[in-house]
Amino acid sequence: MSVKPKKELGQHFLTDLSIAERIAQLLSGHSASGQPPYRQILEIGPGMGVLTQFLLQDTRFDTYVIEIDRESVDYLNKHFPALEGKILPSDFLNIRPDLLPTKQPDSTQPFAVVGNFPYNISTQILFKVLDMRDRVPEVVGMFQREVAQRVASGPGNKDYGILSVLLQAWYDITYEFTVPPDVFNPPPNVFSGVISLRRNDKTELGCSERKFTQVVKHGFSQRRKTLRNALKPLNPTEAALASPFMAKRAEQLSVADFVQLTNLMEQAD
């Protein structure tokens, strides 16, 4: 019995065991300062368990999986008895966060997220992780290479953008390695990239999160323009307009710069 990859679910099953093992080994057990170490990990979209088998071998962790594909769930139940009671036949994007990873309501336990993520929902997965950042100290995932590069890029890089800034505000991010198309079934039309995200020690940004997100999104919405022009719809304060940041483009600002600019945008005239 095997599972047929489904195009509508964006499934590209990894077939290279050495790459799967390498991804599993990137889980470090990292915890942010003041946070308890995590024991539980949640794999998103395990398919036929190529990565799962290596996660289960790591005795540091208690492995759970979440899978929307009924055929894959049946396969995992049959071939991985160690996953009994630990398979969530659900959609990660739509499941209540407190039910992750153990299906127990009101859970507040920390857990890591890992997976060969479907390309069509990979950025949505990251935004959900961002919402759960105080429970998710570590993420190791495979993405389309361009997305992985964007998430890990720093200021001054053409790949640096909204997702880079919003995630790097809370996570230290490393681009780990590139994966060619021929190790998947079916092979995608693009290269893949594996990245790791480890929660930093910040408990607050030092500015309004809502305003910070607004400033970042507007700043990059017209990335060729200076921030003076890109941020006009937000009616910048005099303090913000007088800032040297306004003569720059969004891609030139670090996370700390965006925090500083956000505070200037809220400073009373």
N, C-alpha and C positions, 0 to 999 in steps of 0.2 A: 504493500500500500504506500502510495506517495500522494502528495498534494499538488494539484495543478495550479501554477501561479495565475492569479486573476488580475487582468489588466485594470479593471475598474477599482481595485483596491491598491493599485500601484505596487503590486508584489514583484520583487526581484529577489529570489532566494539566493543567499550566499552559499557557495559550494566549496570554497577553499577553507579547509579546517585550520590551517596555520594562521590565517587572517582572523578567523573567529576566536582562536585561542589568544591571539595578540590583543584583540579588543577586550576580552574578559580580563586579561592581566592588567589592563589600564585602570581598573577599579582599585583605588588605593585605600579605601576606608576613611578618606578625608572627612573631618568635621570642622565646622567653623568654631572660632573661639567661643567658649561658654556653652557650646552645644554638645549634647551627648553623642558619642560615636554611633553611627548607624549599623544595624545588623541586617536590615531587610533591603533587597533590591527588587526592582520591578523592570522586567524586560517588556518592551512594547513591540508587538508584532513578531513573535518568535517563529512563525511559519512552521517548519519541520524540525526546529530545535537545534540547528547547527551551532548557534551561539549558546543556546540554553545548556547543552551538555557540559560546556566548560564552566559556566556559571555554577552549575550544580556541584561541580568538583571542588569549588572553593569553599572550604569549611568555615571561613570567616563570616559567610553570608547565608541568609535564608532567602531563597529565590522564589519570586512570584512572577507570573506572566499575565499579560493582558492581550487578548486576541479577538478580533472582530469576525474572523473567518471561521465559520462553523466546521468546515472540513479540516482546517488546521487544528481546531480544538479537539476533534475526534482523534486525529493522528497523535497529538501530544498525550492525550489520555491513555492511548494504547501503548505508546512507546516510552513514556517517561512516568513510571509509577511514583517516582519521587515528587512529582508535581501534584499528587492527589490532594484536592482541596485548595490548591494554590493557583488554579487557572481561572482568570476572570474572563468569561466570554462576553466582553463588552467593548465599547468604543472609548478609547482613552480620552478623546476630546470632549465627550459628553457625560462621562461618569462623574459623580460627585467627588470632589477632591478628598473628602474625609473618609471615603471608602477605599482609598488607595493606601498601601498595596494589598491589604489583607481582607477587604470586604467588611471590616468591622466599623460600624457607624461611629462618628465623632473621634476617629483616630487622630492623634497628634504626633505619632512616632515618626522620626526621620527615616528617609529611605532614599536610595540612589536610583537613578533612571538610566537604563542602558538599552541599546537596540540598533538594529539596522533599520532606520526609520523610513517609512514610505515617503518618497520625495514629495508627493503631492500634498502632504500635510505636515512636513517636517518643521516649517516655521511656526505653524499653529501649535505643535507640540512644545516648542521652545517658549512660546508666549504663555502656555498653560504652566509650564515649569516655573516661569518667572512669577506667576501668581502664587505659586506654592514654594517660593524660594526659601522660606524659613523652615520648611520640612525637607527640602531636597538639597543636601550639601554637595552632591556630586552627580554629574551627568557624563556618560561616555556614549557617543553616538556616531553612526555613519550617516552622512548626508550627501546630497549632490555636491560635488567639489566646490562649485561656485558659492553655495550657501555656507559650507564649512569655512571657506576663505573669508566670506563676508563677516561671519560671526567672530572670527579670530583676528581680523585686521585691526590695526591701530590707526591713529590720526595720520593724515597725509597720504593714505593709501586709497586708490580709487574704489576698492571694495568696501571701505569703511562706510557704514551707513546707520540707519535707525536701529536695526537689530543689534549691531555691534555695540552702540552706546548703551542701549537699554539693558543688555545682558552684562556688559562689562562693568556697569555700575554696581553689580552685585556678585559677579563671578570673575575669577581669574581663568582665562581661556587659552588653551594651547592647541594649535593645529598639529596633530600627531603624525599622520601619514596618509598617502594617496593610494587609492585602490582602483585597479583597472577594470573595465567593463567585463572582461572575459571570465571573471570568477563568480558570475551570477547566472542564474537561470530564471527568466531569459536575460541576456546581457542588455543593460540599459544603453542608451545612445550617448551617455556621458560618463566621465570619470567620477569617482566618489572620493570623499575625504572623511577621515575620522578625527573628531575633536574631543577634548575633555574640558569640562567646566567644573571648577571647584569654588565653592562659596567663599567669598572673602569675609572679613570680620565686621563689615558694616551692618549696623542695625537700623540706621537711618541715613538718608542722603545728605541732609544738611540744607534741604530746600523742599518746597512743595512737590511731591511726586507727580501730582496731576499736572502742574504747570511745567515741570521738567519734561514730561512726556510730550506735552503740547509744543514746547520750544524745540525739542529734538525733531519731532515729526515735521513741523513747519520749516525748520532749518534745512532739512534734507529734501523737502518736497520740490524745491527748485535749486538743486545743489550747485548749479553753475553760477547762481547769483550770490552776492554778498548777503550776509545775515541782515543787514540794514533793509534790504529789499524783501528777502524771503520772510522776515518776521513782521512785515507791515500789517498783515491781517490781525496780529495780536496786539496792536497799538502799543508799541514799546514806550516805556517811561523815559523821561529825560535822562535819568541815570543810565539806562541801558543804551540810549542813543549816543551818549558821551563815551561809551566804552570802546576800547580798541577792538573788541571782538566783532563789532558791527562792520568793520572793514574786511573781515575774513569770510571765507566760505565755511559751511558747516563741517566739511571733512577735515578742516584744519584744527578743530577744537577737540580737546581731550574730554573725558567724562567730568573731571574736576572743573574744566573751563565751562562746560554746560551748566554745572551746578551753580557756579559763580554768576553766569549770565542769567539764569533763572531767578536768582535772588535780586539781581538788578531790575529784571522785568517786573518784579513785584514791589519794588521800592517806591514808596509814595513820593510823588513829585513835590 
